[in-house]
Amino acid sequence: MSEVEYSSRLNFEKLMHGHSAVTSLNQIDCNVYRIERTGGRPPLIVRVEEIYIMSGCDVYEIMAENKNIDAIVLVGYCNRYTSDAKKSAKENGVALFRRDEFYGALHRTGKSFMNYVPRPKKDN
């Protein structure tokens, strides 16, 4: 996997620094961050990626390179993942989110974090 574009990393960092559940964000490797959270929630090791449509094969490649990650976050605005990618990550104890999903999941821990799905938006 290649390094995420600087502008995408910067946008992710800005979002995390402004999040109410985040106390600190430290880049520990290329595309890998440690996120300290509020309220006694455990820290997270997160791999950010910019893959247009993430597949199960992409998930396995990322996990092979990053043995101790808690989550993979797709930071590109148009990035998506396949159902196989989500299933592969979950079966291996790694959460997989788009950035908007991750923003909500940060408030959760354990299975609630792993299984987080945002509520559907209401039509007004």
ABEGO torsion letter per residue (X at the ends): XBBBBAAAAAAAAAAAAABAABABBBBABBGBBBBBBBGGBBBBBBBBBBBABBBAAAAAAAAAABAABABBBBABAABBBBAAAAAAAAAAGBBBBBAAAAAAAAABBEAAAAABBBBBBBBX
